[in-house]
């Protein structure tokens, strides 16, 4: 039952870069140990991936779910959107909100940000959901890397995806197994924002190289001290479940769940099962 209502807040964060400060909007709910939820890139925002999870987790935690810069209702500055930039934003957000040794959960790009942060900072628990940053390449990467370097291609693809809710649904069916009407509408709204497109394209160009992915933390997993939950959709066509299986073998303390008939977005495709897993892990 989704009884706990989240509150929308904003905070000014400073990364220390020449880019200066930026305003981050975040959803907050509950009280207790801090738990930060990090969404994926481009088509996502805090209220999309974590829509159903926030009320469940707020029963036991102080939940903070930010829209990372370039997404949702946060500022969309004209900067280089990279994984390192987002890790710095997370570090600044943790400091600004005085979150001592928080737990982190991240999906896709958010998982990579959470993992990169956790390798350099103390976190209580870590949850990686269909996480980027656990592999060096994928079959679709060469085509994507070439398209990203073709002038105008990013804007063309973004516009085509967001033409109407039917085109959004077709896009989502490429890497999810369930596309409820509300889910489609939420993603369609994101696709109307050119600022989100800019963040997506710049992050992808920084990550999807001509010879592989830039960020991969596989070699560092043995150094991670925090207990780690890995959740992955068995039908994920973007980032294979084999990534999480391999990561689980390398982590000192891990728990792995591969969800059948689930693609790249478990919190929206299998919300009840996903919430049970994440709540149980964070409550241990």
C-alpha positions as CSV (number, residue, x, y, z in Angstrom):
1,X,0.0,0.0,0.0
2,X,1.5,3.3,-1.1
3,X,0.6,5.4,2.0
4,X,3.7,7.4,2.4
5,X,3.8,10.6,0.3
6,X,7.2,11.9,-0.9
7,X,8.0,15.6,-0.7
8,X,9.7,17.5,-3.5
9,X,12.7,19.6,-2.4
10,X,15.7,21.3,-4.0
11,X,19.3,21.8,-2.9
12,X,22.2,23.7,-4.4
13,X,25.2,21.5,-4.8
14,X,28.8,22.5,-5.6
15,X,31.1,20.0,-7.5
16,X,34.3,22.2,-7.3
17,X,34.5,22.2,-11.1
18,X,34.5,25.3,-13.3
19,X,30.9,24.5,-14.1
20,X,30.1,25.8,-10.6
21,X,27.0,24.9,-8.6
22,X,23.7,23.5,-9.8
23,X,20.3,23.0,-8.4
24,X,19.2,19.4,-7.7
25,X,15.6,18.5,-7.1
26,X,15.0,15.4,-5.0
27,X,12.1,13.5,-3.6
28,X,12.2,12.8,0.2
29,X,10.2,10.5,2.3
30,X,10.3,8.6,5.6
31,X,12.8,8.7,8.5
32,X,15.6,6.5,9.7
33,X,18.9,5.4,8.1
34,X,19.6,7.3,4.9
35,X,19.0,5.6,1.5
36,X,19.7,7.3,-1.8
37,X,18.0,6.1,-4.9
38,X,19.7,6.8,-8.3
39,X,17.8,6.6,-11.6
40,X,19.1,5.8,-15.1
41,X,20.0,8.0,-18.0
42,X,17.9,9.9,-20.5
43,X,14.4,8.5,-20.4
44,X,14.4,8.3,-16.6
45,X,14.0,10.4,-13.4
46,X,13.5,9.8,-9.7
47,X,9.8,9.6,-10.0
48,X,9.9,7.1,-12.8
49,X,12.2,4.3,-11.7
50,X,11.5,4.7,-8.0
51,X,7.7,5.6,-8.2
52,X,6.6,2.4,-6.5
53,X,9.7,1.8,-4.4
54,X,9.8,5.1,-2.4
55,X,6.7,4.5,-0.3
56,X,7.8,1.0,0.6
57,X,11.3,2.0,1.6
58,X,10.2,5.1,3.5
59,X,8.6,2.8,6.1
60,X,12.1,2.1,7.4
61,X,14.5,4.6,5.9
62,X,15.0,8.3,5.1
63,X,14.7,8.0,1.4
64,X,16.3,10.6,-0.9
65,X,15.7,10.2,-4.7
66,X,17.4,12.9,-6.7
67,X,16.8,13.9,-10.3
68,X,20.4,14.0,-11.5
69,X,21.3,17.2,-13.4
70,X,20.0,17.1,-16.9
71,X,17.0,15.0,-15.8
72,X,13.5,15.5,-14.3
73,X,13.0,18.8,-12.5
74,X,16.7,19.4,-11.7
75,X,18.7,22.1,-13.5
76,X,20.0,21.1,-16.9
77,X,23.2,23.0,-17.2
78,X,25.3,23.2,-20.4
79,X,28.1,20.9,-19.1
80,X,29.9,17.7,-19.9
81,X,27.6,15.0,-18.6
82,X,29.9,12.1,-17.6
83,X,29.9,9.3,-15.0
84,X,32.7,11.2,-13.1
85,X,30.5,14.3,-13.1
86,X,27.5,12.5,-11.7
87,X,29.7,10.8,-9.0
88,X,30.8,14.3,-7.9
89,X,27.2,15.4,-7.9
90,X,26.3,12.5,-5.6
91,X,29.2,13.3,-3.3
92,X,28.1,16.9,-3.1
93,X,24.5,15.9,-2.5
94,X,25.4,13.5,0.4
95,X,27.5,16.3,2.0
96,X,24.8,19.0,1.5
97,X,22.1,16.8,3.1
98,X,24.4,15.6,5.8
99,X,23.8,11.9,5.0
100,X,26.3,9.9,7.1
101,X,27.2,6.5,5.6
102,X,24.1,6.2,3.4
103,X,22.9,3.1,1.6
104,X,22.7,3.5,-2.2
105,X,20.5,1.8,-4.8
106,X,21.0,2.6,-8.5
107,X,19.5,1.3,-11.8
108,X,21.4,1.2,-15.1
109,X,23.6,4.4,-15.2
110,X,22.5,5.0,-11.6
111,X,24.1,1.7,-10.6
112,X,27.4,2.7,-12.1
113,X,27.3,6.1,-10.2
114,X,26.5,4.3,-7.0
115,X,29.2,1.7,-7.5
116,X,31.8,4.3,-8.4
117,X,30.9,6.4,-5.3
118,X,30.9,3.3,-3.0
119,X,34.4,2.3,-4.1
120,X,35.7,5.6,-2.8
121,X,33.4,6.3,0.2
122,X,31.8,4.6,3.1
123,X,28.3,3.3,2.4
124,X,26.2,1.0,4.5
125,X,24.6,-1.1,1.8
126,X,24.6,-1.1,-2.0
127,X,22.0,-2.3,-4.5
128,X,22.8,-2.5,-8.2
129,X,19.9,-3.0,-10.6
130,X,20.6,-4.0,-14.2
131,X,23.7,-1.9,-13.6
132,X,26.0,-0.3,-16.1
133,X,29.7,-0.4,-15.2
134,X,30.0,-4.2,-14.8
135,X,31.1,-5.0,-18.4
136,X,33.3,-3.7,-21.1
137,X,31.2,-4.1,-24.2
138,X,27.8,-5.2,-25.7
139,X,26.7,-6.2,-29.2
140,X,24.9,-3.0,-29.9
141,X,27.7,-0.7,-28.7
142,X,29.6,-0.3,-32.1
143,X,26.4,0.9,-33.9
144,X,25.4,3.2,-31.0
145,X,28.9,4.7,-30.8
146,X,28.9,5.4,-34.6
147,X,25.4,6.9,-34.5
148,X,26.3,9.2,-31.6
149,X,29.1,10.7,-33.6
150,X,26.8,11.3,-36.6
151,X,25.7,15.0,-36.6
152,X,22.0,15.3,-35.9
153,X,21.4,11.6,-35.3
154,X,20.8,12.0,-31.6
155,X,18.1,14.6,-32.1
156,X,16.5,12.6,-34.8
157,X,16.3,9.4,-32.7
158,X,15.0,11.3,-29.7
159,X,12.3,13.1,-31.7
160,X,11.2,9.8,-33.3
161,X,10.9,8.0,-30.0
162,X,8.8,10.8,-28.5
163,X,6.4,11.5,-31.4
164,X,3.5,10.1,-29.5
165,X,2.8,7.5,-26.8
166,X,2.6,4.7,-29.4
167,X,6.2,5.4,-30.5
168,X,7.2,5.5,-26.8
169,X,5.6,2.1,-26.2
170,X,7.4,0.6,-29.2
171,X,10.7,2.0,-27.8
172,X,10.1,0.5,-24.4
173,X,9.1,-2.8,-25.8
174,X,12.7,-3.1,-27.2
175,X,14.1,-3.6,-23.7
176,X,11.2,-4.1,-21.2
177,X,8.6,-6.8,-20.9
178,X,5.7,-4.7,-19.6
179,X,4.6,-1.3,-20.6
180,X,1.7,-0.1,-18.5
181,X,-0.1,3.0,-19.8
182,X,1.1,5.2,-16.9
183,X,4.7,4.1,-17.5
184,X,4.4,5.0,-21.2
185,X,2.9,8.4,-20.4
186,X,5.7,9.3,-17.9
187,X,8.5,8.4,-20.4
188,X,6.6,10.3,-23.2
189,X,6.7,13.4,-21.0
190,X,10.5,13.1,-20.5
191,X,10.9,12.8,-24.3
192,X,9.4,16.3,-24.8
193,X,12.4,17.9,-22.9
194,X,15.4,18.8,-25.1
195,X,17.5,19.3,-21.9
196,X,17.1,15.6,-21.1
197,X,18.2,14.7,-24.7
198,X,21.3,16.8,-24.3
199,X,22.3,15.0,-21.1
200,X,21.6,11.6,-22.6
201,X,23.6,12.2,-25.7
202,X,26.6,13.7,-23.9
203,X,26.7,11.0,-21.3
204,X,26.5,8.3,-24.0
205,X,29.2,9.9,-26.1
206,X,31.5,9.9,-23.1
207,X,30.8,6.3,-22.3
208,X,30.2,4.5,-25.6
209,X,33.6,4.5,-27.2
210,X,34.5,3.2,-30.6
211,X,36.2,0.2,-29.0
212,X,34.2,-0.4,-25.8
213,X,32.6,1.2,-22.7
214,X,34.6,3.7,-20.7
215,X,33.4,2.8,-17.2
216,X,33.9,-0.8,-16.0
217,X,34.5,-1.5,-12.3
218,X,34.9,-5.3,-12.5
219,X,38.5,-5.2,-11.5
220,X,37.7,-3.2,-8.3
221,X,34.8,-5.3,-6.9
222,X,37.0,-7.2,-4.5
223,X,37.8,-4.0,-2.7
224,X,34.1,-3.2,-2.1
225,X,33.3,-3.7,1.6
226,X,29.6,-2.9,1.6
227,X,27.1,-5.8,1.4
228,X,25.8,-5.7,-2.2
229,X,22.4,-6.7,-3.7
230,X,22.3,-7.4,-7.4
231,X,19.0,-7.5,-9.2
232,X,18.8,-8.1,-13.0
233,X,16.1,-8.8,-15.5
234,X,16.7,-12.1,-17.3
235,X,15.4,-10.6,-20.6
236,X,17.5,-7.4,-20.4
237,X,18.5,-6.7,-24.0
238,X,20.7,-3.7,-23.1
239,X,22.9,-5.0,-20.3
240,X,23.0,-8.8,-20.0
241,X,22.2,-10.6,-16.7
242,X,25.6,-12.3,-17.1
243,X,27.1,-9.1,-15.9
244,X,25.5,-9.3,-12.5
245,X,26.1,-13.0,-12.2
246,X,29.8,-12.4,-12.8
247,X,29.9,-9.4,-10.4
248,X,28.3,-11.5,-7.7
249,X,31.1,-14.0,-7.9
250,X,33.7,-11.2,-7.5
251,X,32.1,-9.3,-4.6
252,X,33.1,-10.2,-1.0
253,X,29.5,-10.1,0.2
254,X,26.7,-10.3,-2.4
255,X,23.1,-11.4,-3.0
256,X,21.9,-12.0,-6.5
257,X,18.4,-12.2,-7.9
258,X,17.7,-12.7,-11.6
259,X,14.1,-12.0,-12.4
260,X,12.4,-14.1,-15.1
261,X,10.3,-12.4,-17.8
262,X,11.8,-9.1,-16.9
263,X,13.8,-6.7,-19.0
264,X,15.9,-3.6,-18.2
265,X,13.5,-1.9,-15.7
266,X,12.6,-4.2,-12.8
267,X,11.3,-1.4,-10.5
268,X,8.6,-0.8,-13.1
269,X,8.2,-4.2,-14.8
270,X,8.0,-6.2,-11.5
271,X,7.4,-3.6,-8.8
272,X,6.0,-5.9,-6.1
273,X,8.8,-8.5,-6.4
274,X,11.4,-5.8,-6.7
275,X,10.2,-3.9,-3.7
276,X,10.2,-7.0,-1.6
277,X,13.8,-7.8,-2.5
278,X,15.1,-4.3,-2.0
279,X,13.2,-3.7,1.3
280,X,14.3,-7.0,2.7
281,X,18.0,-6.4,1.8
282,X,18.0,-2.8,3.2
283,X,16.3,-4.0,6.3
284,X,18.8,-6.8,7.1
